[in-house]
Amino acid sequence: MNTFLKLSDEVANALQQKKPVVALESTIIAHGMPYPKNVETALAVEQTIKNNGATPATIAIINGKCCVGLTAEEIEIFGKEKEVWKVSLRDMPYVISKKLFGATTVAATMRIAAMAGIKIFVTGGIGGVHRGAEKTMDISADLSEMAETNVAVVCAGVKSILDIGLTLEYLETKGIPVVTYGQKSFPSFYSTESNYNTPLQLNSSKEIAEMLQTKWALGLNGSVLIANPINKKDEVPFAVIESHITNALEHAEKQGIKGKETTPFLLQHIAQHTNGNSLEANISLIKNNAVLGAQIAAHL
């Protein structure tokens, strides 16, 4: 066991007994939503996973440890605390050695989940190739981590603030299978549809689990991106959200917002300009992903 790894008793017992466990990130708590919605959503997602027969393992960095499984009190701290680092892979050694609070992104959460032996990770949407990346070279470490780490990611697609087409191309280059649950169109986070078809389609959690087992049994390392469309009744239509994204990107450029500050800024701007509809969609999709993730973990 890695000395920097700290498992909660609940998670440790579930892993020891080979029961299904689902990893969850903490960036959505510290940087993805306002308080108290962030804490309410995190606890609701954990309960959804329990209701579907799996053990939730929210991951964060606390006091020099990679914590796998947080208490309700620790989730509350991450929801309220202002000085929480947004931690990707490059930040882990610094934040751990300095014993700072660290909210883990997709990449960092995947790495810690793999250290703990967890194979399924549920999030809202992954990072990817940013719009304008041909000038900025802004490509999320989530993608390179997915090429290396044997943890499947259940999400509502690529965050629609990104360049979905280029992200799908990058995933193909890295040999990362992309499968959409139940439809031909690749979803775009807030919306069920996008302008892109999915590379692969499977229609049951059992089929997805079988695909994961086959991939890793073949010795093909890396993740599988499992895109789970938001429920139709909860979506923000693609054309509507696209206009708000364009507006948010213009404001970010004017204000000089760059790097890891970009995504939180864009999400907040969009939430404000959709009268909270995008926030409600975000909450809906993460709960929806939790159901599918727990089901896949149970089959796996």
For each residue, the residues with C-beta under 8 A, 3 or more apart:
1: 5
2: 5 66 115
3:
4: 64 65 66 96
5: 1 2 65 66 68 112 115 116
6: 62 65 66 67 68
7: 11 12 15 68 69 116
8: 11 12 57 67 68 69 70 71
9: 12 13
10: 13 14 55 69
11: 7 8 14 15 21 55 57 68 69 116
12: 7 8 9 15 16 69
13: 9 10 16 17
14: 10 11 17 19 20 21 55
15: 7 11 12 18 19 21 116 117 118
16: 12 13
17: 13 14
18: 15
19: 14 15 54 55
20: 14 53 54 55 120 294 297 298 300
21: 11 14 15 54 55 56 57 118 120 297
22: 49 54 55 56 57 118 120 121 122 290 293 294 297
23: 57 58 59 68 109 110 112 113 116 118 120 121 122 151
24: 42 45 46 49 56 57 58 59 109 121 122 123
25: 28 58 59 103 104 105 106 109 121 123
26: 29 30 58 59 60 70 78 102 103 104 109
27: 30 31 32 86 87 103 104 105 106 109
28: 25 31 32 33 38 41 42 123 124 286
29: 26 32 33 38 39 41 42 58 75 78 79 103
30: 26 27 38 78 79 81 84 86 101 103
31: 27 28 84 86 103 263 264
32: 27 28 29 38 124 264 267 282
33: 28 29 37 38 41 279 282 283
34: 37 38 279
35: 38 39 79 80
36: 39 40 79
37: 33 34 40 41 279 283
38: 28 29 30 32 33 34 35 41 42 78 79
39: 29 35 36 42 43 75 76 79 80
40: 36 37 43 44
41: 28 29 33 37 38 44 45 283 286 287
42: 24 28 29 38 39 45 46 58 75 79
43: 39 40 46 47 72 75
44: 40 41 47 48 283 287
45: 24 41 42 48 49 56 122 286 287 290
46: 24 42 43 49 50 56 58
47: 43 44 50 51
48: 44 45 51 52 287 290 291 294
49: 22 24 45 46 52 54 55 56 122 290 293 294
50: 46 47 53 54 55 56
51: 47 48 294
52: 48 49 290 291 294 295 298
53: 20 50 294 295 298
54: 19 20 21 22 49 50 120 293 294 297 298
55: 10 11 14 19 20 21 22 49 50
56: 21 22 24 45 46 49 50 69 290
57: 8 11 21 22 23 24 68 69 113 116 118
58: 23 24 25 26 29 42 46 69 70 75
59: 23 24 25 26 66 67 68 70 104 108 109 112 113
60: 26 67 70 74 78 101 102 103 104
61: 64 65 66 67 85 87 92 95 96 100 101 102 103 104 108
62: 6 65 67 74 101 102
63: 99
64: 4 61 96 97 99
65: 4 5 6 61 62 96
66: 2 4 5 6 59 61 92 96 112 115
67: 6 8 59 60 61 62 70 74
68: 5 6 7 8 11 23 57 59 112 113 116 118
69: 7 8 10 11 12 56 57 58
70: 8 26 58 59 60 67 74 75 78
71: 8 74 75
72: 43 75 76
73: 76 77
74: 60 62 67 70 71 77 78
75: 29 39 42 43 58 70 71 72 78 79
76: 39 72 73 79 80
77: 73 74 80 81 101
78: 26 29 30 38 60 70 74 75 81 84 101 103
79: 29 30 35 36 38 39 42 75 76
80: 35 39 76 77
81: 30 77 78 84 101
82:
83: 100 101
84: 30 31 78 81 101 102 103
85: 61 91 95 100 101 102 103
86: 27 30 31 91 103 105 260 264
87: 27 61 91 92 95 102 103 104 105 108
88: 91 92 105 107 108 141 260
89: 92 107 108 111 141 145
90: 141
91: 85 86 87 88 94 95 102 108
92: 61 66 87 88 89 95 96 102 108 111
93: 96 97
94: 91 97 98 100
95: 61 85 87 91 92 98 100 102
96: 4 61 64 65 66 92 93 99 102
97: 64 93 94
98: 94 95
99: 63 64 96
100: 61 83 85 94 95
101: 30 60 61 62 77 78 81 83 84 85
102: 26 60 61 62 84 85 87 91 92 95 96 108
103: 25 26 27 29 30 31 60 61 78 84 85 86 87
104: 25 26 27 59 60 61 87 108 109 112
105: 25 27 86 87 88 108 109 127 141 142
106: 25 27 109 110 121 123 126 127 140 142 145 153
107: 88 89 110 111 127 140 141 142 144 145
108: 59 61 87 88 89 91 92 102 104 105 111 112
109: 23 24 25 26 27 59 104 105 106 112 113 121 123
110: 23 106 107 113 114 121 142 145 146 149 151 153 223
111: 89 92 107 108 114 115 145 149
112: 5 23 59 66 68 104 108 109 115 116
113: 23 57 59 68 109 110 116 118 119 121 151
114: 110 111 117 118 149 150 151
115: 2 5 66 111 112
116: 5 7 11 15 23 57 68 112 113
117: 15 114
118: 15 21 22 23 57 68 113 114 121 151
119: 113 150 151 152 212 297 300
120: 20 21 22 23 54 151 152 154 293 296 297 300
121: 22 23 24 25 106 109 110 113 118 151 152 153 154 293
122: 22 23 24 45 49 154 155 286 289 290 292 293 294
123: 24 25 28 106 109 126 153 154 155 286 289
124: 28 32 155 156 159 189 282 285 286 289
125: 155 156 157 158 159 160 189 285
126: 106 123 140 142 143 146 153 155 158 159 225
127: 105 106 107 140 141 142 143 159 162 263
128: 139 140 142 143 158 159 162 163 164 166 167 170
129: 133 138 139 140 143 162 163 166 167 169 170
130: 133 136 138 139 140 162 163 262
131: 161 162 163 249
132: 135 136 138 163
133: 129 130 136 137 138 139 163 166
134:
135: 132
136: 130 132 133 258
137: 133
138: 129 130 132 133 258 259 262
139: 128 129 130 133 143 170
140: 106 107 126 127 128 129 130 143 162
141: 88 89 90 105 107 127 144 145
142: 105 106 107 110 126 127 128 145 146
143: 126 127 128 129 139 140 146 147 167 170 171 174 176
144: 107 141 147 148 174
145: 89 106 107 110 111 141 142 148 149 223
146: 110 126 142 143 149 153 171 174 176 222 223 225
147: 143 144 174 175 176 222 223
148: 144 145 221 222
149: 110 111 114 145 146 221 222 223
150: 114 119 216 221 222 223
151: 23 110 113 114 118 119 120 121 223
152: 119 120 121 208 212 223 224 226 296
153: 106 110 121 123 126 146 223 224 225 226
154: 120 121 122 123 226 228 289 292 293 296
155: 122 123 124 125 126 158 225 226 227 228 289
156: 124 125 187 189 190 227 228 229 230 285 286 288 289
157: 125 160 164 180 186 187 188 189 194 227 229
158: 125 126 128 155 162 164 167 168 186 188 189
159: 124 125 126 127 128 162 189 263
160: 125 157 164 188 189 190 191 194 238 241 242 245
161: 131 245 248 249 263 266 267 270
162: 127 128 129 130 131 140 158 159 167
163: 128 129 130 131 132 133 166 167
164: 128 157 158 160 167 168 186 188 194 195 196
165: 168 169 195 196
166: 128 129 133 163 169 170
167: 128 129 143 158 162 163 164 170 171
168: 158 164 165 171 172 178 186 196 199
169: 129 165 166 172 173
170: 128 129 139 143 166 167 173 174
171: 143 146 167 168 174 176 178 225
172: 168 169 175 176 178 199
173: 169 170
174: 143 144 146 147 170 171 222
175: 147 172 220 222
176: 143 146 147 171 172 222 223 224 225
177: 199 200 211 215 224 225
178: 168 171 172 186 198 199 200 224 225 227
179: 198 199 200 201 202 208 211 224 225 226 227
180: 157 183 184 185 186 187 198 200 201 202 226 227 228 229
181: 201 202 203 208 226 227 228 229 292
182: 201 203 229
183: 180 187 192 198 201 229
184: 180 197 198 201
185: 180 192 193 194 196 197 198 229
186: 157 158 164 168 178 180 194 196 197 198 199 227
187: 156 157 180 183 191 192 193 194 227 228 229 230
188: 157 158 160 164 191 193 194 238 241
189: 124 125 156 157 158 159 160 230 285
190: 156 160 230 235 236 241 278 281 282 285
191: 160 187 188 194 230 235 236 237 238 241
192: 183 185 187 229 230 232 235
193: 185 187 188 238
194: 157 160 164 185 186 187 188 191 238
195: 164 165 238
196: 164 165 168 185 186
197: 184 185 186
198: 178 179 180 183 184 185 186 201 227
199: 168 172 177 178 179 186
200: 177 178 179 180
201: 179 180 181 182 183 184 198
202: 179 180 181 207 208 211
203: 181 182 207
204: 207 208
205: 208 209 292 295 296 298 299
206: 209 210 299
207: 202 203 204 210 211
208: 152 179 181 202 204 205 211 212 224 226 296 299
209: 205 206 212 213 296 299 300
210: 206 207 213 214 299
211: 177 179 202 207 208 214 215 224
212: 119 152 208 209 215 216 224 296 300
213: 209 210 216 217 300
214: 210 211 217 218
215: 177 211 212 218 220 224
216: 150 212 213 219 220 221
217: 213 214
218: 214 215
219: 216
220: 175 215 216
221: 148 149 150 216
222: 146 147 148 149 150 174 175 176
223: 110 145 146 147 149 150 151 152 153 176
224: 152 153 176 177 178 179 208 211 212 215
225: 126 146 153 155 171 176 177 178 179
226: 152 153 154 155 179 180 181 208 292 296
227: 155 156 157 178 179 180 181 186 187 198
228: 154 155 156 180 181 187 285 288 289 292
229: 156 157 180 181 182 183 185 187 192 232
230: 156 187 189 190 191 192 234 235 281 284 285 288
231: 234 235 284 285 288
232: 192 229 235
233:
234: 230 231 280 281 284 285
235: 190 191 192 230 231 232 281
236: 190 191 240 241 274 277 278 281
237: 191 240 241
238: 160 188 191 193 194 195 241 242
239: 242 243
240: 236 237 243 244 274
241: 160 188 190 191 236 237 238 244 245 270 274 278
242: 160 238 239 245 246
243: 239 240 246 247
244: 240 241 247 248 269 270 273 274 278
245: 160 161 241 242 248 249 266 270
246: 242 243 249 250
247: 243 244 250 251 269 273
248: 161 244 245 251 252 265 266 269 270 273
249: 131 161 245 246 252 253 266
250: 246 247 253 254
251: 247 248 254 255 269
252: 248 249 255 257 262 265 266 269
253: 249 250 256 257
254: 250 251
255: 251 252 265
256: 253
257: 252 253 261 262 265
258: 136 138 261 262
259: 138 262
260: 86 88 263
261: 257 258 264 265
262: 130 138 252 257 258 259 265 266
263: 31 127 159 161 260 266 267
264: 31 32 86 261 267 268
265: 248 252 255 257 261 262 268 269
266: 161 245 248 249 252 262 263 269 270
267: 32 161 263 264 270 271 278 282
268: 264 265 271 272
269: 244 247 248 251 252 265 266 272 273
270: 161 241 244 245 248 266 267 273 274 278
271: 267 268 274 276 278 279
272: 268 269
273: 244 247 248 269 270
274: 236 240 241 244 270 271 277 278 279
275:
276: 271 279 280
277: 236 274 280 281
278: 190 236 241 244 267 270 271 274 281 282
279: 33 34 37 271 274 276 282 283
280: 234 276 277 283 284
281: 190 230 234 235 236 277 278 284 285
282: 32 33 124 190 267 278 279 285 286
283: 33 37 41 44 279 280 286 287
284: 230 231 234 280 281 287 288
285: 124 125 156 189 190 228 230 231 234 281 282 288 289
286: 28 41 45 122 123 124 156 282 283 289 290
287: 41 44 45 48 283 284 290 291
288: 156 228 230 231 284 285 291 292
289: 122 123 124 154 155 156 228 285 286 292 293
290: 22 45 48 49 52 56 122 286 287 293 294
291: 48 52 287 288 294 295
292: 122 154 181 205 226 228 288 289 295 296
293: 22 49 54 120 121 122 154 289 290 296 297
294: 20 22 48 49 51 52 53 54 122 290 291 297 298
295: 52 53 205 291 292 298 299
296: 120 152 154 205 208 209 212 226 292 293 299 300
297: 20 21 22 54 119 120 293 294 300
298: 20 52 53 54 205 294 295
299: 205 206 208 209 210 295 296
300: 20 119 120 209 212 213 296 297
